[in-house]
Amino acid sequence: MALANGTDFALLNGPQLVENGPRLTPAPTIDAAAPLARHAAPDHRQALAFRHVSKHFFRDDGSSLEVLRDVSFDVPAGSVVSILGPSGSGKSTLLNMAAGLLAPDQGKVLVLGHETTGAVDWSRLGYMFQDDRLLPWRQALGNVALALEAGSVSRQERRERAQAQLAVVGLGDFGSAYPHQLSGGMRSRVALARSLVTEPDILLMDEPFSRLDAQTRTSMHNELLRIHRERGMSIVFVTHDVEEAVILADHIVMLSPRPGRVHTEIDVTLPHPRLGTPDAQALVAELRAAIAGMSADWVI
């Protein structure tokens, strides 16, 4: 299947449909603590919309596992929305539905106003995975240009656009470096450049910085926010880290433990930079208090 941003999903993502547990096969086709007060009013200019989405998978033994139950929320155009939830709550499943890789058992997902089962222009959507998935035999420039190879872009234009994108993420002098020659943070920057080189309107990000050290992760947060300010794309960022969600997001959708349901939605109107500020720390504490009543499975 062609990647939504022009690359090959089978190459970069593989045939895995795993939600932090045993290998699962897709099934054919809030009774929790009170939510926080700051619930966002719906925005009618939506980049993405989830409408009463539910999803089950079959385990290897044939039993059914309910992953998502009646999930509805919007991603306003130009916003950064964080999906915050514990392991196994269906966060990655929601991203895969938005990318057209999975279909909901019930409900529907809309991308730029079109159902994912219909005529969606997938070139307007990019996907950055938890693993950088760089090809070890390709230099950084070739890894970024990979996202353009499924289309009709000439080789020269691919190289020019890939080089320009490496410069955007601060790696303009590292186009000839192989993945093994790059640090973890630099590899993440190459992966980010590959996701952005098609100039998507929507960027899906599945815990892409979770394996980085704290200092490098902070650097990547700043880089992502800078690029968002410059380009104004819509970003959906999956995380189970409360502080990361508060630092990045305009809007947080907090899921309950499996089966994932929308427990709380909250607008974050704090100015940037937020890291370490009293208001951000207070919001982190507030969210952690809400989480404490739901599950011991969270990393907070």
DARAFEN-V600569 format. One record per residue. N is the residue number from 1. PHI is phi in radians with two decimals (999 if undefined). OMEGA is omega in radians with two decimals (999 if undefined). NEAR is the number of other C-alpha atoms within 12 Angstrom. Layout:
# DARAFEN-V600569
N PHI OMEGA NEAR
N PHI OMEGA NEAR
This chain:
# DARAFEN-V600569
1 999 3.13 20
2 -1.23 3.07 27
3 -1.09 -3.09 34
4 -1.03 3.12 42
5 -1.79 3.03 40
6 1.87 -3.14 37
7 -1.67 -3.12 33
8 -1.67 -3.13 25
9 -1.07 -3.13 28
10 -1.09 -3.13 17
11 -1.33 -3.03 20
12 -1.56 -3.01 30
13 -1.91 -3.13 27
14 1.32 -3.08 17
15 -1.52 -3.02 18
16 -1.34 2.97 22
17 -2.31 -3.01 29
18 -2.07 3.13 28
19 -2.06 3.06 33
20 0.92 3.13 18
21 -3.03 -3.13 20
22 -1.15 3.12 17
23 -1.07 -3.04 18
24 -2.08 3.07 27
25 -1.97 -3.12 27
26 -1.04 3.02 32
27 -1.28 3.09 24
28 -1.10 -3.08 15
29 -1.26 999 15
30 999 3.11 20
31 -1.57 -3.14 16
32 -2.16 -3.11 21
33 -1.06 -3.09 20
34 -1.04 -3.13 19
35 -1.23 3.07 26
36 -1.15 -2.95 23
37 -1.28 -2.96 14
38 -1.48 -3.14 19
39 -1.53 -3.04 20
40 -1.34 2.99 23
41 -1.28 -3.11 15
42 -1.12 3.08 18
43 -1.86 -3.04 17
44 -1.47 3.04 15
45 -1.82 -2.98 18
46 -1.75 2.95 27
47 -1.36 3.10 37
48 -2.35 3.05 43
49 -2.53 3.05 34
50 -1.89 -3.05 37
51 -2.18 3.05 29
52 0.91 -3.05 24
53 -1.49 3.03 33
54 -2.29 -3.13 37
55 -2.65 3.01 40
56 -2.08 2.95 34
57 -2.19 3.00 34
58 -1.72 3.00 24
59 -1.30 3.13 21
60 -1.07 -3.12 16
61 -1.46 3.09 12
62 1.59 3.12 14
63 -1.32 -3.08 15
64 -1.69 3.09 18
65 -2.09 3.10 30
66 -1.45 -3.07 31
67 -1.75 -3.13 41
68 -2.29 -3.14 37
69 -2.40 2.98 33
70 0.90 -3.11 30
71 -1.61 3.09 39
72 -2.39 2.98 31
73 -2.91 -3.11 40
74 -2.06 3.00 39
75 -2.06 -3.13 44
76 -1.07 -3.13 36
77 -1.01 3.09 30
78 1.45 -3.08 31
79 -1.72 2.96 34
80 -1.91 -3.13 40
81 -1.98 3.09 43
82 -1.80 2.99 46
83 -1.67 -3.03 49
84 -1.90 -3.13 47
85 -3.01 3.13 46
86 -1.26 3.08 35
87 -1.02 3.10 32
88 1.50 -3.09 33
89 -1.54 3.05 40
90 1.67 -3.10 45
91 -1.08 -3.14 42
92 -1.16 3.09 43
93 -1.08 3.09 43
94 -1.10 3.11 51
95 -1.09 -3.13 44
96 -1.14 3.03 37
97 -1.20 3.12 37
98 -1.10 -3.14 45
99 -1.47 -3.14 44
100 1.42 -3.13 35
101 -1.44 3.11 30
102 -2.31 3.04 33
103 -1.89 3.07 31
104 -1.21 3.02 39
105 -1.24 3.09 26
106 -2.40 3.14 24
107 1.45 -3.10 25
108 -2.63 3.08 31
109 -2.13 3.13 41
110 -2.00 3.07 37
111 -1.98 -3.11 39
112 0.89 3.06 33
113 1.52 -3.10 26
114 -1.99 3.08 21
115 -1.11 -3.10 26
116 -1.15 3.07 31
117 -1.46 -3.08 22
118 -1.96 -3.02 16
119 -1.54 3.10 14
120 -1.72 3.04 23
121 -1.49 -3.04 26
122 -1.21 3.11 35
123 -1.17 -3.13 32
124 -1.57 -3.09 29
125 -2.25 3.07 40
126 -2.06 -3.06 43
127 -2.43 3.05 52
128 -2.00 -2.99 45
129 -1.59 3.11 34
130 -1.12 3.02 27
131 -1.56 -3.11 27
132 -1.22 3.04 37
133 0.96 3.07 34
134 -1.32 3.11 38
135 -1.39 -2.99 26
136 -1.15 -3.12 17
137 -1.57 3.12 16
138 -1.92 3.00 21
139 -1.24 -3.11 27
140 -0.96 -3.14 41
141 -1.04 3.14 41
142 -1.19 3.09 36
143 -1.15 3.11 42
144 -1.22 -3.12 49
145 -1.14 -3.14 41
146 -0.95 -3.10 39
147 -1.15 -3.11 45
148 -1.80 -2.98 38
149 -1.34 -3.13 28
150 -1.35 -3.11 23
151 -1.74 -3.07 22
152 -1.80 -3.11 12
153 -1.25 -3.13 20
154 -1.18 -3.13 14
155 -1.04 -3.13 18
156 -1.12 3.13 16
157 -1.17 3.10 18
158 -1.02 -3.13 28
159 -1.13 -3.13 28
160 -1.14 -3.13 22
161 -1.21 3.11 31
162 -1.13 3.12 41
163 -1.11 3.11 32
164 -1.10 -3.12 28
165 -1.27 3.04 36
166 -1.07 3.10 37
167 -1.12 -3.14 26
168 -1.06 -3.11 26
169 -1.64 3.04 36
170 1.45 -3.12 26
171 -2.14 -3.11 29
172 -1.05 -3.12 24
173 -1.68 -3.04 17
174 -2.09 -3.11 29
175 -1.09 -3.10 34
176 -1.61 -3.11 24
177 -1.43 3.05 27
178 -1.53 -3.09 23
179 -0.91 -3.10 30
180 -1.20 3.12 17
181 -1.63 -3.06 18
182 -1.93 3.04 23
183 -1.28 3.13 20
184 -1.03 3.12 28
185 -1.15 3.12 32
186 -1.19 3.08 34
187 -1.09 3.10 41
188 -1.10 3.10 43
189 -1.17 3.08 47
190 -1.11 3.12 50
191 -1.09 3.10 43
192 -1.13 3.11 47
193 -1.06 3.12 47
194 -1.10 3.14 48
195 -1.25 -3.06 46
196 -1.70 -2.98 47
197 -1.14 3.09 45
198 -1.45 -3.14 37
199 0.99 -3.10 33
200 -1.27 3.02 34
201 -1.47 -3.13 34
202 -2.25 3.08 42
203 -2.09 3.06 49
204 -1.66 -3.08 45
205 -2.32 -3.06 40
206 -1.82 -3.14 35
207 0.80 -3.00 34
208 -1.22 -3.07 38
209 -1.94 -3.00 38
210 -1.16 -3.09 29
211 -1.72 -3.13 22
212 -1.60 3.04 24
213 -1.21 -3.00 15
214 -1.03 -3.11 17
215 -1.16 3.14 16
216 -1.19 3.11 22
217 -1.10 3.10 28
218 -1.05 3.10 24
219 -1.06 3.14 25
220 -1.19 3.06 35
221 -1.04 3.14 37
222 -1.09 3.13 24
223 -1.11 -3.12 26
224 -1.12 -3.14 38
225 -1.15 3.09 30
226 -1.10 -3.14 20
227 -1.12 3.11 28
228 -1.11 3.11 29
229 -1.07 -3.08 18
230 -1.29 -2.99 14
231 -1.86 3.09 21
232 1.20 3.11 22
233 -1.28 3.03 32
234 -1.57 -3.11 42
235 -2.18 3.00 45
236 -2.00 -2.99 50
237 -2.06 3.12 47
238 -1.55 3.10 43
239 -2.76 2.91 43
240 -1.97 -3.13 38
241 -1.75 -3.05 32
242 -1.08 -3.10 38
243 -1.10 3.12 33
244 -1.07 3.12 39
245 -1.08 -3.12 38
246 -1.18 -3.12 44
247 -1.13 -2.97 39
248 -1.69 -2.78 44
249 -1.55 2.88 42
250 -1.46 -3.05 34
251 -2.61 -3.13 38
252 -2.04 3.01 46
253 -1.92 -3.08 44
254 -1.77 -3.13 47
255 -1.65 3.01 47
256 -1.37 3.00 42
257 -1.03 -3.06 33
258 -0.90 -0.01 32
259 -1.30 -3.08 32
260 -1.08 3.02 41
261 -2.31 3.09 38
262 -1.30 3.12 40
263 -1.51 -3.06 37
264 -2.62 2.92 36
265 -2.13 -3.09 36
266 -2.52 3.02 34
267 -1.43 3.09 29
268 -2.00 -3.05 30
269 -1.86 -3.12 22
270 -1.19 3.10 22
271 -1.24 3.04 17
272 -1.62 -0.06 21
273 -1.34 -3.05 22
274 -1.85 -3.02 28
275 -0.96 3.06 28
276 1.41 -3.14 17
277 -1.32 -3.11 17
278 -1.02 -3.12 14
279 -1.16 3.11 21
280 -1.16 3.12 27
281 -1.11 3.10 21
282 -1.15 3.12 20
283 -1.17 3.08 30
284 -1.02 3.14 28
285 -1.11 3.13 18
286 -1.13 3.12 24
287 -1.17 3.11 39
288 -1.10 3.10 28
289 -1.13 3.10 21
290 -1.14 -3.13 29
291 -1.17 -3.05 33
292 -0.99 -3.14 21
293 -1.48 -3.07 20
294 -1.80 -2.97 28
295 -2.87 3.05 23
296 -1.59 -3.05 17
297 -1.52 -3.06 19
298 -1.39 2.92 28
299 -1.78 -3.02 19
300 -2.09 999 25
